[in-house]
Every structure is written in C-alpha cells, then in structure tokens.
C-alpha cells in the first residue's frame, strides 16, 4: 500500500518503507528530523503518511541528539587510545561538557588532550555508521559486562521497558539514552581543551544559532559545581541508582532530612559570613534563574539572621516594574519584561540610598491586576537593620549603584545538581528547573505544562542575557538542589507531561523529561517540611502567604 511523505513542501509517494535519510538526503548539517512533531533519528523507517521537517544544530530539539552523539564519539575515542581509562561526563562552565578522569593515577594534560582530539577527528573523518540494536535486558547486560559498564547495568533495574537498545560503531558499543546521528561524520563541530583536572568539550548551542560559545571561565560557578559533586559522591547521591538505593534502603525520612540539612548548613555558613561583617552590610541581594527557590530561600535566610540577632527587612524588586507601555521592546516589538530597564532603576537606587541613610521613604507597590504602581509601605530603616532585596536583577550593579560595594552582600541561588544516569549520561540542570516550574505553574498559576514550555525559550534567553553573568560577582552561591526532589516531583509532573499529545509541537520536550523521570523511584512528600524549598513548587509551603 502506497503512502505520501511531505518534505520541503513537496509530496513524495512511496510504495515501500523508506528511511528519513532517504527523504532528506546526504546533507550532514541535518542532525535528526521531526516526524509529525516527534523527533526521530535519520535512520528511522517510514511506512505511513508523514510530514518530515529537518532539524539542524541551530534547532532546540536537535541539541540533545548532537550532544549525545558527541559524548558517544568522545567516549569511543578515549576507549580506542586508552581502554584502561574510565571517564565521567557532567555539565560545567561555559555551557560545556566536563570530562572527569576517574582513574586516580591518570593526570589530564595537554598531551592527553591532543591525543584524544586527534582520535576524535579520525573517527569523524572515517564516518563510521552508528548502528542501533534492540535487545532484551538480559542481552544488554552481557554487552555492558563485556564493555566494563557496570554503572549502565545498575540502572537497568529501574528501566520500566522490557527491551533496551545500544549503538554499535565500528565494534565499539555504548548507549547514551538519546537519539543519535546516523554516522560519526555528522559530528564535525566541537572544541576540546584542557581544564584541570579534566577536559572541557564544547558543542553548538541553539541559543547561538548553532554556534559554539566563546569559552568563558567561571571560577565561582566551577567551585560551586565541584562542591556539589563532592557532596553528592560523599552521600551517594551522584547517580540515579545511588539516589534510588538510598530512598529504598534508608527510607524517605532520612533522605529528606539529609537534603534539608545540606540547606541548613549553607544557611548557617551564610549567617556566619553576614554576621561577621554586619557593621558594613546594608543590602543583602538575592538573584538566580527561574525556579531556583528564591522566595523560600529569602524567608529562611531572614530566620537564620533573626537567630543571630539581626532583623532584616525584605523589599521586592517587582514593586518597581514600569507599566507595559514604558517597558523596553524586544526584537519582536513586544514589552521585554525580563530586561533590567523594565524596572524603574532610578527610583530603586534613590529609595535604597535614602533608606540606608536613615531617611523615611514611601515605597511603591506594583498592582499586577491594574498593571501599574500604587502607594506602598512607608519605611525608616535603623542602621543595624539590613535590607534583603530579591529579584532576577538583584545582583546587577546598575540597580544599586548608589550603594557602596562594601555595603552589599550578593547571593546567587540555583539548583546545582551533579547527578548522572550513568558515567556517560549526566542529567540537565536546566531540565530540572523546567520540571520545577511546570509543577509550580500548574499548582499555583493554573498554567498547563504546555503554557510553561511555550514561555521557557524566552525565560532562558533572559537568563543568559541578564542573570548568569552576575553569578561571578556573588559573595556566596547557594545550591538549592535537594536529592529527593525528582522522586517527589515525579507524581506531580508525570501526568502533566503524559497528557501532552504526540501531535503537539512541545511533545519532544515532554518526551525528554519523561525519559529522565522514569528512572527515579516514587517517593511520598508527607515528610517534606513546610519550610522546604521543595514546597515552593509542590505546595504546602508555610511561606505561601508571606
């Protein structure tokens, strides 16, 4: 029976099954394809009416395929030149992959980087096919045992499907939990550099239209990730398997308490730092990307400081929004509410300077229903009472340029998870925040997962432009990740994601998030305390009306 394929506005009638590659041709700039809104590999076979849309490295839905294929090739190259070396991938500074060498006796140096890069280039130029093989769990265990992938065998216990697949590339076998390009010759764009004690691998980013970012070192961010990794390894929360085993063996109460204690320890550190310089600090500035837990954190920091005899006052930067018609416009001519200039910077600076000087100030309050500022509180702040300001632009010095630097204490907050499915497959920090926001928006804003997903690209754009660059100037970075959160959020997020139909343009995003969540065991939330950052997203927070 014949069927019709629509590609580039042209219809092609086929009498026999054809691959997507047969339809799109040999253009190696095409990474994968969208088939009726489902991302498919180019080797996917078509035997029904379908619309084929090619996806390039500049396309958001192609990034996971390209990046996973690059990790496969890098792992293959390392195995070819040094089969005794074990490696682990994670996400790191400058939107890049960090390759850690697990052998304690092996030191990463420029010679190893050159050797690895030469082998990667050889593999790419050889254009070896990546052959997808579907097998039973029993069969794939044998494959992983032969390759020395004990960590990949461990996760099979939590895989709900009865079958598995892996990729065979010129005799090298591995699995990256993602779709792959058809052959190694597709992965030509990357950069590799030594970054002691490991190696940095950069790849094309959709937010740069398929370009590779200029490498920017971020020492503060890097130290935060290192600290997160060390804690995760020490507590065995550095992998999905480790997290699941701790929940199964220790029980939810211990796991939740352990995670909350990690936050308590950071709050204690912060309290000590602020207390030691309380004579100078007048502004405590809190910023971070979307769904970092800023609101709960600000409340808990206030309590921590109260316990030290410091009584801070909170001021919301949201009250300084301009009206929509006064806000700057984005490239589409729409109000850009993520921009710093969407706030009344001059008034905010004036009010902060006056408050610190001991003057009585009438603050504005933004009425979001009216869409404009109205009269707010009248405040006079004693010299021993610091002011907590919280907002996405709180660390931007333009907002507080009237306040001397030594009077500001800057805190950057974000979930900095260092958790992997296995050594070759790290979980995305961005996807973690997206899940938080999907659950929160549904719980408290009546927004569907689709509505949240449709805004996410704009949110991310604003983060890159306005937020991430301020992290390096922070006095402290608070890691808001909790080891139990994906297991707890699973029951909230899964129904929302599974309700998204295959035909929807955001189905590929939902599918990716489902593939991540499915490996985590379910965990009840009854023991999550009311002041936990997690409550900000799942509900039941004691700070909901504060």
C-alpha positions in Angstrom: 0.0 0.0 0.0 1.5 3.4 -1.0 1.9 6.3 1.4 2.8 10.0 1.0 5.7 11.9 2.5 5.6 15.7 2.7 9.1 17.2 2.7 10.1 20.8 2.0 6.7 21.5 0.5 6.9 18.6 -1.9 5.0 15.3 -1.8 6.6 12.0 -2.5 4.6 8.9 -2.9 6.3 5.7 -1.7 5.4 2.1 -2.3 7.9 0.6 0.1 9.3 1.7 3.5 12.0 4.4 3.3 14.3 5.9 5.9 14.2 9.5 6.8 17.7 9.7 5.4 16.4 8.6 2.0 14.0 11.6 2.2 16.3 14.4 3.5 19.4 13.3 1.5 23.1 13.3 2.5 23.2 16.8 4.0 25.3 16.3 7.2 24.1 19.6 8.6 20.8 17.8 9.3 21.1 16.1 12.7 17.7 14.5 13.0 14.1 15.2 11.9 10.7 16.0 13.3 8.1 13.5 12.0 4.7 14.8 12.8 6.2 16.6 15.8 8.1 13.6 17.1 11.9 13.8 17.0 13.3 10.8 15.0 16.7 9.6 14.0 17.6 9.9 10.4 17.7 6.1 10.2 14.0 5.9 11.3 11.9 3.9 8.8 8.7 5.5 7.4 5.8 3.3 6.2 2.9 5.7 6.6 1.8 9.2 5.6 4.0 11.7 7.3 5.4 15.2 7.3 9.2 15.4 7.6 10.9 18.5 9.0 14.7 18.5 9.1 16.4 19.6 12.3 19.8 21.3 12.3 22.2 22.1 15.1 20.6 25.5 15.5 17.3 23.9 16.4 16.4 23.4 20.0 15.1 19.8 19.5 18.3 18.7 17.7 20.6 19.7 20.5 20.2 16.5 22.6 20.9 14.3 19.6 24.0 16.2 18.6 25.4 16.5 22.1 24.7 12.8 23.0 26.4 11.7 19.7 29.4 13.9 20.6 29.6 12.3 24.0 29.5 8.8 22.3 32.3 9.7 20.0 34.5 11.2 22.8 34.0 8.1 24.9 34.8 5.9 21.9 37.9 7.9 21.2 39.1 7.6 24.8 38.5 3.8 24.7 40.4 3.5 21.5 43.5 5.2 22.7 43.4 4.3 26.4 40.9 1.5 27.1 42.0 1.4 30.8 40.9 5.0 31.5 37.4 5.4 32.9 35.6 8.7 32.4 32.5 10.6 33.6 30.7 13.4 31.9 29.0 16.3 33.6 27.7 19.7 32.6 30.0 22.6 33.5 31.2 26.1 32.9 30.6 28.0 29.6 27.7 25.7 28.7 30.1 22.8 28.1 30.6 19.2 28.9 33.3 18.4 31.5 35.0 15.0 31.2 36.4 13.8 34.5 39.0 11.0 34.6 38.1 8.5 37.3 41.5 6.7 37.4 43.3 8.4 40.3 46.7 7.6 38.8 45.9 9.3 35.5 46.5 13.1 35.1 44.8 15.1 32.4 47.4 17.2 30.5 47.8 18.8 27.1 49.4 15.7 25.6 46.3 13.6 26.5 44.0 16.3 25.1 45.9 16.4 21.8 45.9 12.6 21.6 42.2 12.5 22.3 41.4 15.3 19.8 43.3 13.5 17.1 41.4 10.3 17.6 38.0 12.1 17.7 38.9 13.7 14.3 39.9 10.4 12.9 36.6 8.8 13.9 34.6 11.7 12.5 36.5 11.6 9.2 36.1 7.8 9.0 32.3 8.4 9.1 31.6 5.1 10.8 27.8 4.3 10.9 26.1 4.2 14.3 24.0 1.1 14.2 21.1 0.8 16.6 20.5 -2.6 18.0 17.4 -3.6 20.1 17.9 -6.4 22.6 16.4 -7.8 25.8 17.6 -6.7 29.2 19.5 -10.0 29.6 21.3 -9.5 26.3 22.3 -5.9 27.0 23.7 -6.9 30.4 26.1 -9.1 28.6 27.1 -6.2 26.3 27.6 -3.9 29.2 29.7 -6.5 31.1 31.9 -7.0 28.1 32.5 -3.3 27.8 33.0 -2.8 31.6 30.0 -0.6 32.0 28.9 -1.8 35.5 27.2 1.6 36.1 25.0 1.0 33.0 24.0 -2.4 34.3 22.9 -0.9 37.6 20.3 1.4 36.1 18.6 -1.5 34.2 16.7 -2.4 37.4 14.8 0.9 37.2 14.1 0.8 33.5 10.4 0.1 33.0 10.7 -1.2 29.4 11.3 -4.9 28.7 13.8 -4.2 25.9 16.8 -2.0 25.5 18.9 -0.7 22.7 22.5 0.3 22.3 24.7 1.6 19.4 27.5 -0.3 17.7 30.1 1.9 16.0 32.9 0.0 14.3 32.9 -2.5 17.2 32.5 0.0 20.0 29.2 -0.4 21.9 27.6 2.2 24.2 24.2 3.8 25.0 23.6 7.5 25.6 19.9 7.4 26.5 19.1 9.6 23.5 18.7 9.6 19.7 21.9 9.5 17.7 23.1 10.8 14.3 23.4 8.1 11.6 27.2 8.2 11.4 30.2 9.8 13.0 30.8 12.2 10.1 27.8 14.3 11.3 29.6 15.5 14.4 32.1 18.0 13.0 31.5 20.9 15.3 33.1 20.8 18.7 36.0 22.3 20.7 38.1 20.5 23.2 40.5 22.0 25.8 42.3 21.0 28.9 40.6 22.2 32.1 42.4 20.7 35.0 41.7 18.2 36.5 39.7 17.1 33.4 38.8 18.1 29.9 36.2 20.6 28.6 34.2 19.7 25.4 32.2 22.5 23.8 29.4 21.9 21.3 26.9 24.0 19.2 24.2 25.8 21.1 20.7 26.6 19.7 20.6 29.9 21.5 23.6 30.9 19.4 22.1 29.6 16.1 24.3 26.6 16.1 27.5 28.4 17.1 29.9 27.4 19.8 30.2 29.9 22.6 33.5 31.6 23.3 34.9 29.9 26.3 34.4 31.9 29.4 35.9 30.6 32.6 33.6 31.0 35.7 35.6 30.2 38.8 32.7 30.8 41.2 30.3 28.6 39.2 33.1 26.0 38.8 33.7 25.9 42.6 30.0 25.5 43.3 29.8 22.6 40.9 32.9 21.0 42.4 31.4 21.4 45.9 28.1 19.9 44.7 29.9 16.9 43.2 31.9 16.3 46.3 28.8 16.3 48.5 26.9 14.0 46.0 29.8 11.5 45.9 30.2 11.5 49.7 26.5 10.9 50.3 26.0 8.6 47.3 23.5 10.9 45.6 25.7 11.4 42.5 23.7 8.9 40.4 20.1 7.9 39.8 20.9 4.5 41.1 22.6 5.9 44.2 19.6 8.1 44.9 17.1 5.3 44.4 19.1 2.9 46.7 19.2 5.5 49.5 15.5 6.0 49.3 14.8 2.3 49.3 17.3 1.4 52.0 17.3 4.4 54.3 13.7 5.5 53.8 12.2 8.8 52.8 12.6 10.5 56.3 16.3 10.0 56.3 16.7 11.2 52.7 14.6 14.3 53.1 16.3 15.2 56.4 19.7 14.8 54.8 18.8 17.1 52.0 17.3 19.7 54.3 20.4 19.5 56.5 22.5 20.4 53.5 20.4 23.5 53.0 20.6 24.3 56.8 24.4 24.0 56.7 24.6 26.5 53.8 22.2 28.9 55.6 24.4 28.6 58.7 27.5 29.4 56.6 25.7 32.4 55.1 24.6 33.6 58.5 28.1 33.5 59.9 29.5 35.4 56.9 26.9 38.2 57.2 27.2 38.3 61.0 31.0 38.7 60.8 30.5 41.9 58.7 27.2 43.1 59.9 28.6 46.6 60.7 29.1 47.1 56.9 26.4 45.1 55.2 23.3 47.1 54.5 21.9 45.3 51.4 21.6 41.6 51.0 21.0 41.0 47.3 19.5 37.6 46.2 19.2 36.6 42.5 19.1 33.5 40.4 17.4 31.9 37.4 13.8 30.9 37.2 12.5 28.3 39.7 15.6 28.4 41.9 13.6 28.7 45.1 14.4 32.4 45.7 11.2 33.2 47.7 11.6 30.4 50.2 15.3 30.9 50.5 14.8 34.6 51.3 12.4 33.8 54.1 14.7 31.1 55.5 17.7 33.4 55.4 15.7 36.0 57.3 15.0 33.4 60.0 18.7 32.4 60.1 19.7 36.1 60.6 17.0 36.6 63.2 18.5 33.7 65.2 21.8 35.8 65.2 20.1 38.9 66.5 20.0 40.5 63.0 16.5 41.7 62.0 16.4 42.2 58.2 13.6 43.8 56.2 12.5 42.5 52.8 11.8 44.6 49.8 10.6 43.2 46.5 12.1 44.5 43.3 8.9 43.5 41.5 7.3 46.6 43.0 9.5 48.8 40.8 8.2 47.5 37.4 7.3 50.1 34.9 4.0 49.9 33.1 4.0 47.7 30.0 3.9 50.7 27.6 7.1 52.1 29.3 9.0 48.8 29.2 11.7 48.3 26.6 10.7 46.3 23.5 12.2 43.0 22.4 13.2 42.1 18.8 9.5 41.4 18.1 8.3 44.7 19.3 6.8 43.2 22.5 7.4 44.5 26.0 10.6 42.8 27.3 9.7 42.3 31.0 12.9 40.3 31.6 15.1 43.3 30.9 16.6 45.4 33.7 15.2 48.5 32.1 11.7 47.1 32.7 12.2 48.3 36.2 12.4 51.9 37.4 16.2 51.7 38.1 16.5 55.4 39.0 13.7 55.2 41.7 15.0 51.9 43.1 18.5 53.4 43.5 17.1 56.5 45.1 15.0 54.6 47.6 17.8 52.3 48.6 20.2 55.2 49.2 17.6 57.1 51.2 16.8 54.1 53.4 20.4 53.3 54.1 20.9 57.0 55.0 18.2 56.6 57.6 15.5 58.6 55.9 11.8 57.8 55.9 10.8 56.5 52.5 7.4 55.8 50.9 7.9 52.7 48.8 5.8 51.8 45.7 3.8 48.6 45.3 3.1 47.2 41.9 -0.5 46.1 41.5 -0.4 43.4 38.8 -4.1 43.5 38.3 -4.0 47.2 37.5 -0.7 46.9 35.7 0.8 49.9 37.5 2.4 51.0 40.7 0.4 52.2 43.7 1.3 53.6 47.1 3.1 51.1 49.3 4.6 51.0 52.7 6.4 53.9 54.4 9.7 52.7 56.0 12.5 54.0 58.0 15.3 51.5 58.5 17.7 51.6 61.5 21.4 51.5 60.7 21.7 48.0 62.2 18.9 46.5 60.1 20.0 45.2 56.7 17.6 45.2 53.7 17.0 42.0 51.7 16.2 42.5 48.1 15.3 39.6 45.9 14.7 39.5 42.1 16.3 38.4 38.8 18.3 41.7 38.7 19.3 42.0 42.3 23.0 41.3 41.6 23.1 43.8 38.7 25.1 46.8 40.0 23.0 49.2 37.9 20.2 48.5 40.3 22.2 49.5 43.4 25.0 51.8 42.0 24.1 54.4 44.7 25.2 51.9 47.4 28.9 51.3 48.0 30.2 47.8 47.2 31.3 47.1 50.7 27.7 47.6 51.9 26.3 44.9 49.6 26.4 41.2 50.2 25.5 39.3 47.0 23.9 35.8 46.9 23.3 33.8 43.8 20.9 30.8 44.1 20.3 28.0 41.7 19.9 24.2 41.8 23.4 22.8 41.0 22.8 19.1 40.7 25.7 16.8 39.9 23.8 13.6 39.2 24.1 11.1 36.3 22.1 8.3 34.9 25.5 6.6 34.4 29.0 7.9 34.0 28.4 8.9 30.3 25.0 10.4 30.8 24.6 13.5 33.1 21.2 15.0 33.9 20.5 18.5 32.7 20.3 21.3 35.3 18.0 23.3 33.0 15.6 20.4 32.7 15.5 20.2 36.5 14.4 23.8 36.7 11.9 23.4 33.9 10.3 20.5 35.9 10.1 22.6 39.0 8.4 25.4 37.0 5.9 23.1 35.3 4.8 21.7 38.6 4.7 25.1 40.3 2.8 26.9 37.5 0.2 24.1 37.4 -0.2 24.1 41.2 -0.4 27.8 41.8 -0.9 29.6 38.5 -3.4 27.4 36.7 -1.0 27.0 33.8 -0.7 23.8 31.8 2.7 22.2 31.1 2.3 23.4 27.5 1.9 27.1 28.6 5.1 26.8 30.7 7.0 25.1 27.9 5.9 27.8 25.4 7.5 30.5 27.6 10.6 28.6 28.5 12.7 29.7 25.5 12.0 33.4 26.3 12.8 32.8 30.0 16.1 31.1 29.1 17.0 33.9 26.7 16.5 36.4 29.6 18.6 34.3 31.9 21.6 34.2 29.5 21.3 38.0 28.9 20.7 39.2 32.5 21.3 36.6 35.2 24.2 34.2 34.6 26.8 36.9 34.1 26.1 38.2 37.6 27.0 34.9 39.3 30.7 35.5 39.3 30.3 38.7 41.4 28.5 36.9 44.1 29.8 36.6 47.7 28.0 33.2 48.1 26.3 30.7 45.7 23.5 28.8 47.4 22.8 25.4 45.9 19.1 24.8 46.1 19.0 21.3 44.8 17.5 18.6 47.0 18.4 14.9 46.4 14.8 13.8 46.9 13.1 16.3 44.6 12.9 14.4 41.3 11.5 11.4 43.1 8.9 13.6 44.9 8.0 15.7 41.9 7.6 12.6 39.7 4.0 12.0 40.7 3.1 15.7 40.1 5.0 16.1 36.8 4.3 12.8 35.0 0.5 13.2 34.5 1.1 16.7 33.1 3.7 15.6 30.7 1.9 12.4 29.6 -1.2 14.5 28.8 0.7 16.2 26.0 -0.4 14.7 22.7 2.1 13.4 20.1 0.8 15.9 17.6 1.8 18.9 19.8 5.0 20.9 18.9 6.1 20.6 22.6 5.8 16.8 22.7 9.6 16.3 22.2 10.3 18.3 25.3 7.7 16.3 27.3 9.2 13.1 26.0 12.7 14.1 27.1 11.5 15.0 30.6 9.6 11.7 30.9 12.7 9.8 29.8 14.6 11.4 32.7 11.9 11.0 35.4 11.1 7.4 34.6 14.3 6.1 36.2 13.5 7.6 39.7 11.6 5.6 42.3 8.5 7.3 43.6 8.7 8.9 47.0 5.9 10.3 49.2 6.0 14.0 50.1 4.3 13.8 53.5 7.6 14.2 55.3 8.8 17.2 53.3 8.8 20.1 55.9 6.7 23.1 55.3 9.7 25.5 55.0 11.5 23.3 52.4 12.3 24.9 49.1 10.6 21.9 47.5 7.3 23.1 49.0 7.5 26.2 46.9 6.9 24.0 43.8 4.7 21.1 45.1 2.6 23.2 47.6 2.1 23.3 51.3 4.7 26.0 52.0 4.4 27.9 55.2 5.7 30.9 53.3 2.9 30.8 50.7 1.2 33.9 52.1 4.2 35.7 53.4 
